[in-house]
């Protein structure tokens, strides 16, 4: 901000002096803050350098170990996310047995499909290929036929339900 700019706005000399004094005080406060922050930054850099020097004295490979620990942690997080996504996406699939479900899950995990937005990319293709290679692992949606009559068509006697039904038919005059 310049005096000429303020004067060009039509402000009087005394108003320009007051505005410049206020502006100067703000600038000085900002300079002090900058100097303080610069000193704090330099002190933190010095402390960091000393700490790194001590770490290298204790364990020269600390940087590599820290990077490896970070990579391992990231891999575990990704594995958990893939596991949750796989459980969510396989929940709708019906398997013939629990061992078939476990085998499917093991193969899916071994495949390590990429994860995007909480979904496994290529999951549908994997299920299709798995259905083709092991169709017996998946349960069909059809219920098996129920066999309740004998080969001759007469109900098998023996269960209380069958006996009660036979008695009701006899009372009604129906013999089969």
GROMACS elastic network, one bead per residue, 0.5 to 0.9 nm:
[ bonds ]
;  ai    aj funct       b0    kb
    1     4     6  0.86858   500
    1     5     6  0.70644   500
    1     6     6  0.79368   500
    1    20     6  0.81587   500
    1    23     6  0.82834   500
    2     5     6  0.53470   500
    2     6     6  0.67097   500
    2     7     6  0.88377   500
    2    20     6  0.82664   500
    3     6     6  0.52362   500
    3     7     6  0.61490   500
    3     8     6  0.85494   500
    3    13     6  0.89793   500
    3    16     6  0.66039   500
    3    17     6  0.82460   500
    3    20     6  0.74812   500
    4     7     6  0.50069   500
    4     8     6  0.60054   500
    4     9     6  0.86979   500
    5     8     6  0.50770   500
    5     9     6  0.65652   500
    6     9     6  0.51656   500
    6    10     6  0.69916   500
    6    11     6  0.61189   500
    6    12     6  0.86061   500
    6    15     6  0.89716   500
    6    16     6  0.63126   500
    6    19     6  0.87262   500
    7    10     6  0.52616   500
    7    11     6  0.51806   500
    7    12     6  0.67405   500
    7    13     6  0.74036   500
    7    16     6  0.69736   500
    8    11     6  0.73594   500
   11    14     6  0.82595   500
   11    15     6  0.61461   500
   11    16     6  0.62783   500
   12    15     6  0.52908   500
   12    16     6  0.61433   500
   12    17     6  0.86921   500
   13    16     6  0.50585   500
   13    17     6  0.62073   500
   13    18     6  0.87552   500
   14    17     6  0.50970   500
   14    18     6  0.63604   500
   14    19     6  0.87509   500
   15    18     6  0.51058   500
   15    19     6  0.61529   500
   15    20     6  0.84914   500
   16    19     6  0.51445   500
   16    20     6  0.60189   500
   16    21     6  0.84954   500
   17    20     6  0.51293   500
   17    21     6  0.60708   500
   17    22     6  0.86800   500
   18    21     6  0.50461   500
   18    22     6  0.62586   500
   18    23     6  0.85438   500
   19    22     6  0.51738   500
   19    23     6  0.60416   500
   19    24     6  0.84258   500
   20    24     6  0.58461   500
   20    25     6  0.84993   500
   21    24     6  0.50056   500
   21    25     6  0.62141   500
   21    26     6  0.87203   500
   22    25     6  0.51647   500
   22    26     6  0.63927   500
   22    27     6  0.87267   500
   23    26     6  0.51177   500
   23    27     6  0.62059   500
   23    28     6  0.86700   500
   24    27     6  0.50215   500
   24    28     6  0.61390   500
   24    29     6  0.86218   500
   25    28     6  0.51391   500
   25    29     6  0.62365   500
   25    30     6  0.86712   500
   26    29     6  0.51408   500
   26    30     6  0.62503   500
   26    31     6  0.86661   500
   27    30     6  0.50853   500
   27    31     6  0.61704   500
   27    32     6  0.86990   500
   28    32     6  0.62489   500
   28    33     6  0.86425   500
   29    32     6  0.51420   500
   29    33     6  0.62358   500
   29    34     6  0.86004   500
   30    34     6  0.60471   500
   30    35     6  0.85584   500
   31    34     6  0.50183   500
   31    35     6  0.61442   500
   31    36     6  0.85916   500
   32    35     6  0.50998   500
   32    36     6  0.61484   500
   32    37     6  0.85922   500
   33    36     6  0.50850   500
   33    37     6  0.60834   500
   33    38     6  0.84520   500
   34    37     6  0.51452   500
   34    38     6  0.59773   500
   34    39     6  0.85333   500
   35    38     6  0.50830   500
   35    39     6  0.61742   500
   35    40     6  0.86405   500
   36    39     6  0.51746   500
   36    40     6  0.62238   500
   36    41     6  0.86064   500
   37    40     6  0.50063   500
   37    41     6  0.60189   500
   37    42     6  0.85287   500
   38    41     6  0.50542   500
   38    42     6  0.61514   500
   38    43     6  0.85862   500
   39    42     6  0.51467   500
   39    43     6  0.61594   500
   39    44     6  0.86215   500
   40    43     6  0.50673   500
   40    44     6  0.61365   500
   40    45     6  0.85966   500
   41    44     6  0.50892   500
   41    45     6  0.61612   500
   41    46     6  0.86029   500
   42    45     6  0.50591   500
   42    46     6  0.61935   500
   42    47     6  0.86598   500
   43    46     6  0.50603   500
   43    47     6  0.62072   500
   43    48     6  0.85805   500
   44    47     6  0.50319   500
   44    48     6  0.60424   500
   44    49     6  0.85132   500
   45    48     6  0.50244   500
   45    49     6  0.60982   500
   45    50     6  0.85943   500
   46    49     6  0.51039   500
   46    50     6  0.62195   500
   46    51     6  0.86136   500
   47    50     6  0.50787   500
   47    51     6  0.60778   500
   47    52     6  0.85225   500
   48    51     6  0.50536   500
   48    52     6  0.60406   500
   48    53     6  0.84512   500
   49    52     6  0.51427   500
   49    53     6  0.61070   500
   49    54     6  0.86721   500
   50    53     6  0.50096   500
   50    54     6  0.62357   500
   50    55     6  0.86340   500
   51    54     6  0.50806   500
   51    55     6  0.61432   500
   51    56     6  0.85964   500
   52    55     6  0.50071   500
   52    56     6  0.61298   500
   52    57     6  0.85492   500
   53    56     6  0.51728   500
   53    57     6  0.62665   500
   53    58     6  0.88400   500
   54    58     6  0.63534   500
   54    59     6  0.85504   500
   55    58     6  0.51070   500
   55    59     6  0.58175   500
   55    60     6  0.71130   500
   55    61     6  0.89322   500
   55    62     6  0.68750   500
   56    59     6  0.50761   500
   56    61     6  0.71497   500
   56    62     6  0.67500   500
   56    63     6  0.85226   500
   57    60     6  0.61994   500
   58    62     6  0.85367   500
   59    62     6  0.55329   500
   59    63     6  0.89758   500
   60    63     6  0.78334   500
   60    64     6  0.89540   500
   61    64     6  0.54515   500
   61    65     6  0.62231   500
   61    66     6  0.86552   500
   62    66     6  0.59422   500
   62    67     6  0.84994   500
   63    66     6  0.50983   500
   63    67     6  0.61780   500
   63    68     6  0.85523   500
   64    67     6  0.51177   500
   64    68     6  0.60806   500
   64    69     6  0.85498   500
   65    68     6  0.50065   500
   65    69     6  0.60451   500
   65    70     6  0.85409   500
   66    69     6  0.50809   500
   66    70     6  0.61967   500
   66    71     6  0.86525   500
   67    70     6  0.50775   500
   67    71     6  0.62050   500
   67    72     6  0.86178   500
   68    71     6  0.50357   500
   68    72     6  0.60640   500
   68    73     6  0.85372   500
   69    72     6  0.50582   500
   69    73     6  0.61119   500
   69    74     6  0.85838   500
   70    73     6  0.51603   500
   70    74     6  0.62105   500
   70    75     6  0.86392   500
   71    74     6  0.51054   500
   71    75     6  0.61554   500
   71    76     6  0.86833   500
   72    75     6  0.50590   500
   72    76     6  0.62299   500
   72    77     6  0.86711   500
   73    76     6  0.51454   500
   73    77     6  0.62514   500
   73    78     6  0.86879   500
   74    77     6  0.50959   500
   74    78     6  0.62084   500
   74    79     6  0.85839   500
   75    78     6  0.51151   500
   75    79     6  0.60922   500
   75    80     6  0.86446   500
   76    80     6  0.61845   500
   76    81     6  0.85773   500
   77    80     6  0.51850   500
   77    81     6  0.61864   500
   77    82     6  0.86104   500
   78    81     6  0.50286   500
   78    82     6  0.60724   500
   78    83     6  0.84795   500
   78   115     6  0.81592   500
   79    82     6  0.50846   500
   79    83     6  0.60547   500
   79    84     6  0.86683   500
   79   109     6  0.87203   500
   79   112     6  0.84936   500
   80    84     6  0.61815   500
   80    85     6  0.85313   500
   81    84     6  0.52193   500
   81    85     6  0.61536   500
   81    86     6  0.85355   500
   81   115     6  0.78607   500
   81   118     6  0.72857   500
   82    85     6  0.50713   500
   82    86     6  0.59914   500
   82    87     6  0.86004   500
   82   109     6  0.80322   500
   82   112     6  0.78682   500
   82   113     6  0.79120   500
   82   114     6  0.79236   500
   82   115     6  0.63637   500
   82   118     6  0.78012   500
   82   119     6  0.79681   500
   82   120     6  0.70151   500
   83    86     6  0.50720   500
   83    87     6  0.62239   500
   83    88     6  0.86036   500
   83   109     6  0.74716   500
   84    87     6  0.51681   500
   84    88     6  0.61646   500
   84    89     6  0.86091   500
   84   118     6  0.83536   500
   85    88     6  0.50714   500
   85    89     6  0.60851   500
   85    90     6  0.85177   500
   85   115     6  0.80802   500
   85   118     6  0.58512   500
   85   119     6  0.56422   500
   85   120     6  0.64860   500
   86    89     6  0.51488   500
   86    90     6  0.59407   500
   86    91     6  0.83993   500
   86   105     6  0.77613   500
   86   108     6  0.78085   500
   86   109     6  0.81820   500
   86   119     6  0.78295   500
   86   120     6  0.69586   500
   86   123     6  0.84813   500
   87    90     6  0.52592   500
   87    91     6  0.59999   500
   87   105     6  0.83478   500
   88    91     6  0.54186   500
   88    92     6  0.80866   500
   88   119     6  0.87166   500
   89    92     6  0.67662   500
   89    93     6  0.80854   500
   89   119     6  0.77013   500
   89   120     6  0.81573   500
   89   123     6  0.81178   500
   90    93     6  0.52679   500
   90    94     6  0.83778   500
   90   101     6  0.88735   500
   90   105     6  0.84197   500
   91    94     6  0.78784   500
   93   101     6  0.89759   500
   93   138     6  0.76554   500
   93   139     6  0.85267   500
   94    97     6  0.87197   500
   94   101     6  0.83621   500
   94   137     6  0.87083   500
   94   138     6  0.58425   500
   94   139     6  0.54612   500
   94   140     6  0.77920   500
   94   141     6  0.84416   500
   95    98     6  0.71193   500
   95    99     6  0.87633   500
   95   100     6  0.62069   500
   95   101     6  0.58950   500
   95   136     6  0.85233   500
   95   137     6  0.56330   500
   95   140     6  0.84746   500
   96    99     6  0.84331   500
   96   100     6  0.65151   500
   96   101     6  0.79679   500
   96   136     6  0.71860   500
   96   137     6  0.54952   500
   96   138     6  0.53083   500
   96   140     6  0.83284   500
   97   100     6  0.51941   500
   97   101     6  0.65149   500
   97   102     6  0.88183   500
   97   137     6  0.73715   500
   97   138     6  0.83338   500
   97   139     6  0.83716   500
   98   101     6  0.50018   500
   98   102     6  0.62268   500
   98   103     6  0.86368   500
   99   103     6  0.60902   500
   99   104     6  0.85091   500
   99   137     6  0.88490   500
  100   103     6  0.51180   500
  100   104     6  0.61373   500
  100   105     6  0.85665   500
  100   136     6  0.86731   500
  100   137     6  0.53060   500
  100   138     6  0.77639   500
  101   104     6  0.51275   500
  101   105     6  0.61116   500
  101   106     6  0.85973   500
  101   137     6  0.76336   500
  101   138     6  0.86192   500
  102   105     6  0.50104   500
  102   106     6  0.60518   500
  102   107     6  0.86028   500
  103   106     6  0.50982   500
  103   107     6  0.62456   500
  103   108     6  0.85352   500
  103   137     6  0.89377   500
  104   107     6  0.52678   500
  104   108     6  0.60950   500
  104   109     6  0.86126   500
  104   127     6  0.89019   500
  104   130     6  0.79106   500
  104   137     6  0.82649   500
  105   109     6  0.60740   500
  105   110     6  0.85371   500
  106   109     6  0.51499   500
  106   110     6  0.61438   500
  106   111     6  0.86116   500
  107   110     6  0.50049   500
  107   111     6  0.61508   500
  107   112     6  0.89003   500
  108   111     6  0.51016   500
  108   112     6  0.67449   500
  108   113     6  0.76047   500
  108   123     6  0.85151   500
  108   126     6  0.78083   500
  108   127     6  0.89891   500
  109   112     6  0.52942   500
  109   113     6  0.77041   500
  110   113     6  0.84980   500
  111   126     6  0.89144   500
  112   115     6  0.88081   500
  112   120     6  0.89248   500
  113   120     6  0.59190   500
  113   121     6  0.61545   500
  113   122     6  0.68342   500
  113   123     6  0.74839   500
  114   119     6  0.84543   500
  114   120     6  0.58259   500
  114   121     6  0.56168   500
  114   122     6  0.80361   500
  115   118     6  0.62452   500
  115   119     6  0.56317   500
  115   121     6  0.59959   500
  116   119     6  0.54022   500
  116   120     6  0.63882   500
  116   121     6  0.66765   500
  117   120     6  0.83854   500
  119   123     6  0.82568   500
  120   123     6  0.55977   500
  120   124     6  0.89197   500
  121   124     6  0.81573   500
  121   125     6  0.89743   500
  122   125     6  0.53132   500
  122   126     6  0.62334   500
  122   127     6  0.87885   500
  123   126     6  0.50254   500
  123   127     6  0.62181   500
  123   128     6  0.86323   500
  124   127     6  0.51110   500
  124   128     6  0.61844   500
  124   129     6  0.86790   500
  125   128     6  0.50428   500
  125   129     6  0.62058   500
  125   130     6  0.85157   500
  126   129     6  0.51779   500
  126   130     6  0.60369   500
  126   131     6  0.85365   500
  127   131     6  0.60169   500
  127   132     6  0.85985   500
  128   131     6  0.51460   500
  128   132     6  0.63617   500
  128   133     6  0.87642   500
  129   132     6  0.51251   500
  129   133     6  0.62022   500
  129   134     6  0.85445   500
  130   133     6  0.50681   500
  130   134     6  0.58231   500
  130   135     6  0.74736   500
  130   137     6  0.87631   500
  131   134     6  0.52843   500
  131   136     6  0.80550   500
  131   137     6  0.75663   500
  131   138     6  0.72411   500
  132   135     6  0.57816   500
  134   137     6  0.57781   500
  134   138     6  0.79913   500
  135   138     6  0.59654   500
  135   139     6  0.86039   500
  136   139     6  0.72797   500
  139   142     6  0.84582   500
  140   143     6  0.79173   500
  142   145     6  0.89624   500
  143   146     6  0.86273   500
  147   150     6  0.81448   500
  148   155     6  0.72022   500
  148   156     6  0.76292   500
  149   152     6  0.77797   500
  149   153     6  0.55983   500
  149   154     6  0.60654   500
  149   156     6  0.62037   500
  150   153     6  0.52926   500
  150   154     6  0.57349   500
  150   155     6  0.60507   500
  150   156     6  0.60515   500
  151   154     6  0.76004   500
  152   155     6  0.86109   500
  153   156     6  0.89151   500
  153   176     6  0.87367   500
  154   157     6  0.86945   500
  154   176     6  0.71912   500
  155   162     6  0.69118   500
  155   166     6  0.82276   500
  155   176     6  0.86712   500
  156   159     6  0.79336   500
  156   162     6  0.69704   500
  156   163     6  0.88532   500
  157   160     6  0.83498   500
  157   161     6  0.89839   500
  157   162     6  0.58527   500
  157   163     6  0.61590   500
  157   166     6  0.84596   500
  158   161     6  0.83699   500
  158   162     6  0.66800   500
  158   163     6  0.66750   500
  159   162     6  0.52562   500
  159   163     6  0.63096   500
  159   164     6  0.86817   500
  160   163     6  0.50872   500
  160   164     6  0.60921   500
  160   165     6  0.85816   500
  161   164     6  0.51509   500
  161   165     6  0.61914   500
  161   166     6  0.86257   500
  162   165     6  0.51380   500
  162   166     6  0.61651   500
  162   167     6  0.86556   500
  163   166     6  0.50923   500
  163   167     6  0.62099   500
  163   168     6  0.87247   500
  164   167     6  0.51161   500
  164   168     6  0.62784   500
  164   169     6  0.86801   500
  165   168     6  0.51665   500
  165   169     6  0.62164   500
  165   170     6  0.86264   500
  166   169     6  0.51249   500
  166   170     6  0.61552   500
  166   171     6  0.87236   500
  166   175     6  0.82554   500
  166   176     6  0.83930   500
  167   170     6  0.50667   500
  167   171     6  0.62801   500
  167   172     6  0.86764   500
  168   171     6  0.51592   500
  168   172     6  0.62434   500
  168   173     6  0.86595   500
  168   174     6  0.86812   500
  169   172     6  0.50992   500
  169   173     6  0.62068   500
  169   174     6  0.50900   500
  169   175     6  0.64189   500
  169   176     6  0.73539   500
  170   173     6  0.50774   500
  170   174     6  0.56115   500
  170   175     6  0.60773   500
  170   176     6  0.86926   500
  171   174     6  0.75626   500
  172   175     6  0.87094   500
